[in-house]
Amino acid sequence: MILPEWLKNQGWTNLQLANAIGVSEECARLYRAGLRRPGPEVVKRILRVTKGAVRQDDLLKAYAIATAKLPPYPTEGTPHGKLGRL
């Protein structure tokens, strides 16, 4: 099961997830969107909180899919200069 689906089924907000796994609300939002890859300790906490319903490979796949959709890093000479991904 993917994290957003689990959160929706539980009726949880990003803040509730953040409090349960000990991260900021912004980090929880990024994990939910697949835009930030959780480290090993956070993965363990997510697995514990979801009682295994969200698996580690689901978290990593979500990150890989979400980041694959982002544009590549701009290089010098492009309109964005050295900004990189947001």
Backbone hydrogen bonds in HBPLUS format (Angstrom, degrees):
<---DONOR---> <-ACCEPTOR-->    atom                        ^
c    i                          cat <-CA-CA->   ^        H-A-AA   ^      H-
h    n   atom  resd res      DA  || num        DHA   H-A  angle D-A-AA Bond
n    s   type  num  typ     dist DA aas  dist angle  dist       angle   num
A0006-TRP N   A0002-ILE O   3.08 MM   4  6.40 159.6  2.12 155.7 162.1     1
A0007-LEU N   A0003-LEU O   2.90 MM   4  6.13 169.2  1.91 163.7 166.0     2
A0008-LYS N   A0004-PRO O   2.94 MM   4  6.09 157.6  1.99 143.9 150.2     3
A0009-ASN N   A0005-GLU O   2.91 MM   4  6.13 163.1  1.94 151.1 155.7     4
A0010-GLN N   A0006-TRP O   2.94 MM   4  6.16 146.5  2.05 148.0 157.4     5
A0011-GLY N   A0007-LEU O   2.86 MM   4  5.89 119.2  2.24 136.5 152.6     6
A0012-TRP N   A0007-LEU O   2.88 MM   5  4.97 151.3  1.96 149.0 150.0     7
A0011-GLY N   A0008-LYS O   3.07 MM   3  4.92 138.9  2.24  94.0 106.3     8
A0017-LEU N   A0013-THR O   3.09 MM   4  6.41 161.5  2.12 150.2 154.9     9
A0018-ALA N   A0014-ASN O   2.81 MM   4  6.00 163.9  1.83 150.3 155.4    10
A0019-ASN N   A0015-LEU O   2.92 MM   4  6.14 164.1  1.95 151.9 155.1    11
A0020-ALA N   A0016-GLN O   3.00 MM   4  6.15 152.2  2.08 143.3 151.2    12
A0021-ILE N   A0017-LEU O   2.96 MM   4  6.20 146.0  2.08 155.4 164.0    13
A0022-GLY N   A0018-ALA O   2.81 MM   4  5.67 118.2  2.20 143.9 157.9    14
A0023-VAL N   A0018-ALA O   3.05 MM   5  4.92 158.7  2.10 134.2 139.3    15
A0028-ALA N   A0024-SER O   3.06 MM   4  6.39 163.3  2.09 151.7 156.1    16
A0029-ARG N   A0025-GLU O   2.91 MM   4  6.18 152.7  1.98 146.6 154.2    17
A0030-LEU N   A0026-GLU O   2.99 MM   4  6.28 156.0  2.05 148.8 155.0    18
A0031-TYR N   A0027-CYS O   2.83 MM   4  6.14 156.0  1.89 155.4 162.3    19
A0032-ARG N   A0028-ALA O   2.89 MM   4  6.05 162.1  1.93 148.8 154.0    20
A0033-ALA N   A0029-ARG O   3.00 MM   4  6.22 149.9  2.09 143.5 151.3    21
A0034-GLY N   A0030-LEU O   2.96 MM   4  5.97 114.5  2.41 133.1 149.0    22
A0035-LEU N   A0030-LEU O   2.83 MM   5  4.98 138.0  2.00 153.5 154.3    23
A0034-GLY N   A0031-TYR O   3.05 MM   3  4.96 144.9  2.18  97.0 107.8    24
A0043-VAL N   A0039-GLY O   2.89 MM   4  6.12 160.1  1.93 160.9 167.6    25
A0044-LYS N   A0040-PRO O   3.05 MM   4  6.29 158.8  2.09 145.3 150.3    26
A0045-ARG N   A0041-GLU O   3.05 MM   4  6.39 152.8  2.13 143.5 150.9    27
A0046-ILE N   A0042-VAL O   2.85 MM   4  6.14 159.2  1.90 155.0 160.4    28
A0047-LEU N   A0043-VAL O   2.89 MM   4  6.14 164.9  1.91 156.9 160.9    29
A0048-ARG N   A0044-LYS O   2.92 MM   4  6.13 152.4  2.00 143.9 151.8    30
A0049-VAL N   A0045-ARG O   2.84 MM   4  6.05 165.0  1.86 153.9 157.6    31
A0050-THR N   A0046-ILE O   2.91 MM   4  6.00 161.2  1.94 152.2 157.2    32
A0052-GLY N   A0047-LEU O   2.88 MM   5  4.89 147.8  1.98 144.6 150.7    33
A0051-LYS N   A0048-ARG O   3.19 MM   3  4.95 152.9  2.27  96.2 104.0    34
A0053-ALA N   A0050-THR O   3.02 MM   3  5.38 167.0  2.04 115.5 118.9    35
A0058-ASP N   A0055-ARG O   3.06 MM   3  5.21 127.4  2.35  99.1 113.1    36
A0059-LEU N   A0055-ARG O   3.20 MM   4  6.64 152.2  2.28 150.6 157.6    37
A0060-LEU N   A0056-GLN O   3.08 MM   4  6.41 161.8  2.11 155.6 160.2    38
A0061-LYS N   A0057-ASP O   2.89 MM   4  5.93 154.0  1.96 141.3 148.7    39
A0062-ALA N   A0058-ASP O   3.02 MM   4  6.10 160.1  2.06 144.6 149.9    40
A0063-TYR N   A0059-LEU O   3.14 MM   4  6.39 154.1  2.21 142.6 149.3    41
A0064-ALA N   A0060-LEU O   2.98 MM   4  6.21 161.3  2.01 146.8 151.8    42
A0065-ILE N   A0061-LYS O   2.88 MM   4  6.08 161.7  1.92 156.5 160.8    43
A0066-ALA N   A0062-ALA O   2.96 MM   4  6.04 167.2  1.98 147.8 151.9    44
A0067-THR N   A0063-TYR O   2.94 MM   4  6.00 167.8  1.95 153.8 157.4    45
A0068-ALA N   A0064-ALA O   3.08 MM   4  6.00 138.1  2.27 134.2 144.5    46
A0069-LYS N   A0066-ALA O   3.26 MM   3  5.52 144.6  2.39 101.1 110.5    47
A0070-LEU N   A0067-THR O   3.21 MM   3  5.26 156.1  2.27 101.1 108.2    48
A0078-THR N   A0075-THR O   3.06 MM   3  5.82 149.9  2.15 144.5 145.5    49
A0081-GLY N   A0078-THR O   3.01 MM   3  5.31 162.0  2.04 114.7 120.6    50
A0083-LEU N   A0080-HIS O   3.21 MM   3  5.87 165.3  2.23 136.9 141.4    51
